[in-house]
Amino acid sequence: MNDTPVIQTRALCKHYGRKIAIDQLDLTIGRGSIHAIVGANGAGKSTLFRILLGFLPASSGEAFILGRDCRALTPADRARIGFVNEDHTLPGWMTVDAITAMHRRLYPSWSQLAFDETIGHYHVLGTQKIAQLSRGERAGVNLALTLAQQPELLVFDEPTLGLDVVAKRAFLETLLYSNATRDCTVVYCSHQMEEIERVADNLIIMERGALRHMSPPDDFRARVCAWVADIPFRGPDPRLVPGLLEAQRIDGLHHYLVLDQGDDFADFLRACGARTVHAMPVSLDRAVNGFLAKHHAMPHAA
């Protein structure tokens, strides 16, 4: 079995003048499963994809995709990689049948079965021009063309952005259950945490061009907990709260979002004067947003 990582970067940097888009990034993504890359706008996700796909040169460091140097990808290398972004850009003047025939000629590994299986989730006629399709239908055609290519690696950059609920569901159902995705690795970038919770086996968090965290989503979410404390006076200095990600005071109650704190956090709150304390699990969305917010200015003590 080939154990070469599908993606590997070493001290990768990308600068735009004084702005740092990728900052000494060391990232290794192994083969198999669905890997979700998340982060706020400006985290460097799209820049990373452009470097990996050979569309953009790095300022320094190294980047490899499917074991190939990203600076020297050949057409044969690119045929092993499927890329779908949020624009779903296809030639508007071509019909679905014409663009399908063109892709069939371009890719020797073309699977008509994979194409038919995927396009069946969408109500698209072969005689329709791309320009006549809705955004969701274009996304479906784009996905069908990409899966029929039978790539070893699928890269999705915000693929459901702007899609309605029905189109988004069709896209995700195809990704999760299509036979065409079972033998390839998927790298999925999205701001929609409900999508990440549903599809991802591995969560990768980037911030300001650097890798901040990598683990299964459920493992990461379990590390973050919300606590509500009834403290009848001024709460503890936020700088002294262990593992603090966020602190708020709502309707007289102190709310704390903390990382890697066990039941002894309740003892800390009681020592600070809390009359009652309650712990609650959090969603992946809140856990990720709180984790990213921890590098921002800490709130003042209430």
ChimeraX attribute file (.defattr): number of C-alpha atoms within 10 A of each C-alpha:
attribute: neighborCount
match mode: 1-to-1
recipient: residues
	/A:1	3
	/A:2	7
	/A:3	9
	/A:4	15
	/A:5	16
	/A:6	23
	/A:7	20
	/A:8	22
	/A:9	21
	/A:10	15
	/A:11	15
	/A:12	22
	/A:13	23
	/A:14	23
	/A:15	13
	/A:16	9
	/A:17	7
	/A:18	6
	/A:19	8
	/A:20	17
	/A:21	22
	/A:22	27
	/A:23	20
	/A:24	19
	/A:25	22
	/A:26	16
	/A:27	18
	/A:28	14
	/A:29	19
	/A:30	15
	/A:31	20
	/A:32	19
	/A:33	18
	/A:34	22
	/A:35	26
	/A:36	26
	/A:37	22
	/A:38	22
	/A:39	22
	/A:40	17
	/A:41	11
	/A:42	15
	/A:43	21
	/A:44	22
	/A:45	24
	/A:46	16
	/A:47	19
	/A:48	22
	/A:49	18
	/A:50	14
	/A:51	20
	/A:52	25
	/A:53	24
	/A:54	20
	/A:55	12
	/A:56	15
	/A:57	16
	/A:58	21
	/A:59	13
	/A:60	15
	/A:61	15
	/A:62	20
	/A:63	27
	/A:64	22
	/A:65	25
	/A:66	21
	/A:67	14
	/A:68	17
	/A:69	16
	/A:70	24
	/A:71	18
	/A:72	11
	/A:73	15
	/A:74	11
	/A:75	8
	/A:76	10
	/A:77	16
	/A:78	16
	/A:79	18
	/A:80	18
	/A:81	21
	/A:82	21
	/A:83	20
	/A:84	20
	/A:85	17
	/A:86	16
	/A:87	16
	/A:88	18
	/A:89	13
	/A:90	15
	/A:91	11
	/A:92	14
	/A:93	13
	/A:94	15
	/A:95	18
	/A:96	21
	/A:97	14
	/A:98	15
	/A:99	19
	/A:100	20
	/A:101	11
	/A:102	10
	/A:103	15
	/A:104	17
	/A:105	10
	/A:106	12
	/A:107	16
	/A:108	12
	/A:109	14
	/A:110	19
	/A:111	17
	/A:112	16
	/A:113	12
	/A:114	21
	/A:115	21
	/A:116	13
	/A:117	17
	/A:118	28
	/A:119	19
	/A:120	14
	/A:121	18
	/A:122	17
	/A:123	9
	/A:124	18
	/A:125	12
	/A:126	12
	/A:127	11
	/A:128	15
	/A:129	18
	/A:130	23
	/A:131	14
	/A:132	12
	/A:133	18
	/A:134	13
	/A:135	21
	/A:136	22
	/A:137	22
	/A:138	23
	/A:139	27
	/A:140	26
	/A:141	26
	/A:142	22
	/A:143	24
	/A:144	25
	/A:145	25
	/A:146	23
	/A:147	29
	/A:148	25
	/A:149	25
	/A:150	24
	/A:151	25
	/A:152	19
	/A:153	24
	/A:154	20
	/A:155	22
	/A:156	21
	/A:157	20
	/A:158	17
	/A:159	23
	/A:160	26
	/A:161	16
	/A:162	13
	/A:163	17
	/A:164	11
	/A:165	11
	/A:166	9
	/A:167	21
	/A:168	19
	/A:169	15
	/A:170	18
	/A:171	23
	/A:172	16
	/A:173	14
	/A:174	22
	/A:175	19
	/A:176	16
	/A:177	11
	/A:178	14
	/A:179	15
	/A:180	23
	/A:181	23
	/A:182	13
	/A:183	14
	/A:184	21
	/A:185	21
	/A:186	26
	/A:187	24
	/A:188	24
	/A:189	23
	/A:190	21
	/A:191	17
	/A:192	13
	/A:193	18
	/A:194	12
	/A:195	17
	/A:196	23
	/A:197	18
	/A:198	11
	/A:199	19
	/A:200	22
	/A:201	17
	/A:202	22
	/A:203	23
	/A:204	22
	/A:205	20
	/A:206	22
	/A:207	21
	/A:208	17
	/A:209	22
	/A:210	21
	/A:211	20
	/A:212	14
	/A:213	12
	/A:214	18
	/A:215	14
	/A:216	15
	/A:217	21
	/A:218	15
	/A:219	12
	/A:220	18
	/A:221	19
	/A:222	15
	/A:223	15
	/A:224	26
	/A:225	21
	/A:226	19
	/A:227	18
	/A:228	22
	/A:229	23
	/A:230	19
	/A:231	19
	/A:232	12
	/A:233	12
	/A:234	11
	/A:235	19
	/A:236	17
	/A:237	12
	/A:238	18
	/A:239	12
	/A:240	8
	/A:241	16
	/A:242	13
	/A:243	17
	/A:244	20
	/A:245	25
	/A:246	20
	/A:247	22
	/A:248	16
	/A:249	15
	/A:250	9
	/A:251	6
	/A:252	13
	/A:253	18
	/A:254	22
	/A:255	19
	/A:256	21
	/A:257	24
	/A:258	24
	/A:259	22
	/A:260	13
	/A:261	15
	/A:262	13
	/A:263	8
	/A:264	9
	/A:265	18
	/A:266	19
	/A:267	13
	/A:268	14
	/A:269	22
	/A:270	16
	/A:271	11
	/A:272	16
	/A:273	17
	/A:274	20
	/A:275	12
	/A:276	13
	/A:277	18
	/A:278	11
	/A:279	17
	/A:280	10
	/A:281	15
	/A:282	16
	/A:283	15
	/A:284	19
	/A:285	16
	/A:286	17
	/A:287	24
	/A:288	21
	/A:289	15
	/A:290	19
	/A:291	21
	/A:292	17
	/A:293	14
	/A:294	15
	/A:295	10
	/A:296	10
	/A:297	7
	/A:298	14
	/A:299	13
	/A:300	10
	/A:301	13
	/A:302	14
